[in-house]
Amino acid sequence: MRRSPLILSLLALALALPVFPTASVHAAGVTIETVTEAVQATAPAERLRTVPPVDFPMAPTPRCNILDNFGDGRSGGRTHAGSDMLATLGQEVYAMTDGTLTYQLQVGDGKSGTSLSGNLWELTSADGSGTYYIYAHLSTFAPGLQVGSSVFRGQVIGYVGDTGNPGPGNYHLHFEIHPGGGAAVNPLPLITIPPTCTVF
């Protein structure tokens, strides 16, 4: 029996279709199988996040010159409680751990210490140890964050600046680590210094 070109085309299409749960459709005497159920996902969707180097508190480019100046003398008999990481305006600053932002100083808020530190975050670790980190001289804070915000390791929490006492254009991050909630310690042995950074 001679078949029309349309029927032959439909027949070829039917043979090429994959097998799924189906319902039958009839056209010109040819049965075509069509999909009636959506394919089920084999695993739930997973939230993706870009995690930068998280054993270092700021983006290592375009500039990263670290001053090994923990403990250096300061005016008024103070000693330097952190390390200064010279950078460019706006380089990203990262949370070193999962935790909570527990204190903030903001230029213009009238709190004591702002003239020295400028814009500052205190981040307390979520591990219950009491360890906290200080990030000072920020140009701005990351949007949407406030005291009490939970942050994840590697999350951007602010941007390098020159607020406080560094002097205009002296862009750097002042970074401190306070293990167990105690006195500051030299942070340099406790962080991973990227190869693009130079320590002085």
N, C-alpha and C positions, 0 to 999 in steps of 0.2 A: 504494500500500500504506500502510496506516495504521500509524504508529509510536507506541509508548507514551511517556508523559511522561518516564520514566526514561531511555529511549534518547535522546530529544531532548536531555535535560539533559547526558548524557554526551557527546553529539556536540558540543554547544556548548562544553563544557569542553575537549574535544580540540582544537577549532579555536582556542581562546584560548591554549593552551600555547605557550611559545617553543620554538624548535628547538634541541635539544642532542643530543649523541651519545646514542642511545636504545636501549631494548629494548622490544619490543612486548608489551602486555598486552591480552588479549581479555576483554571483559565484555559479555554479552548481545548478541554479534554485532558490537560496536563496538570498534575498535582505539584504545587510548589510549597515547600515547607518554609514557614516564617517564624521568627523568634517571637515568643509571647511573654518571656520572663527576662528581667534584667539580670545581668551577670552579677553575682555577689562578690563583694570584696573579701579577700582572704585574711586581711588584717586591718585593724583600725588605723585611721589616719594618724600620723605622728607630727607634733609641732616641731618645726625645724627652726633652729636659730644659729646664726653665725657666731662662733665663739673665737675671739682673737686670742693672742697669747695671754693667758690669765695668770701667769706667775710673774707678771710684770705690770705695774699699775697704769701705764699709758701706752699709746701707740708709739712704736719705736722709730717711725719715720714721719716727716722728713728730717727731723733733727732729734738727736738723743745724745747729749753730753751729760754725764752724771758726775756730780761733785761728791767725792768721798769725804763729806764734811760733817758727819755725825759727831757730836761732842765738841765741835769748835766753839770758842768763846764768842759771846755776843754782848751787846751793850747792856748795861744794868746788871752785870754779873751772871747773865743767863748763859746756858750752853745750848747749842743747836740740837734739837731733839729728833731730827730726821735727816734725810738726804735730799738735796736739790737736784732735780732732773731738768736740765735746760732743753727747751723745745721751741716750737713755733706757736704763735697764737692759734688756738682752736684745736690743737691735737687732742684726740680723744683720751679720756681718763676712764679706767676700768675698775669695777669692783673686783677685789682680790679674792673674795669668797662669797658664798651664799650668805646672806645676812639681812640686817635691818639698818636703815639710815637712822641713827639715833640722836644726832645733833647737827645743827646747821648754823653757820654764821653767814650773813649776807650783807654786803656793803650797803650802808644806809639804814640797817635795821636798829642801830643804836646800841647793840650789845657790846659789852666789853671784849676787847681782843680783835675786833674787826679791822682796826687800823693796822694791826700787825699781820694777821693771816689773810685778810681779804675774804673772798668767798671760800667757804670751807665746808666739807662734809666729814662727819665721823660715821664710820661703818662698823657695826658690831657683828661678829661672826655668829652664824646660826648654830654652831656646834656646841653651844653651852659653856665654852671655855672662858668667856668674857673678853677674849682677844678683840681688840679694835684697831682700826686703821684711820689715819688722818690724811686728808687730801686738801691742801691749801693753795691759795693764790689763783683759784679757778676764774676764768673769764665769765663763764655762765654755768648753770646747772643743766643737766639733761631734762628735757620737757617731761612734765607729769610726775616728777619725783618730789617728795616732801618728807619731813621727819615722820618716821613710822612706816615708810615704804619698804617693802621687801624687794630685794634685788638678787639676781643670780650672778654667779662667778663669771666674769667676762663681760657683764653688761656695762654699757656706757652710762656713767653717772655724772659726767661733767666734761669740761674742756679747759685746756691749759690757758692761763692768762698771766696778768701781772698785777692783780688786785692786792690791796694791802700795802706792805712796805718794800716790795722789790724795786720799785722805780719804773717809770714808763719804758716799755719795750723790753724789760728784763723778764721775758716769758719763761716761766718754769713751774714745775710741780714740786711743792714741798710735800714729802711723803714720810709718814711715821708708822711704825708698828709697835703696838703695846700688848705683848703676850700676856694672857690671863688677866687683862685689865690693869696691869701694873705699869711700871715706868717704861718709857720708850727704850728700844734697843736699836742698834745699828741695823737698818733693814737690808743692806747690801748682801750679807751672807745668806739671807732668807728668801731672796728672789732670784729668778732666772734672768740674767742680763742678756738681751738679744745681741747677736753678733753685729748688728748695725749701730750699737751704742758704744761710746767710748767713756771709760771711767778716768777721771782726773783726781 
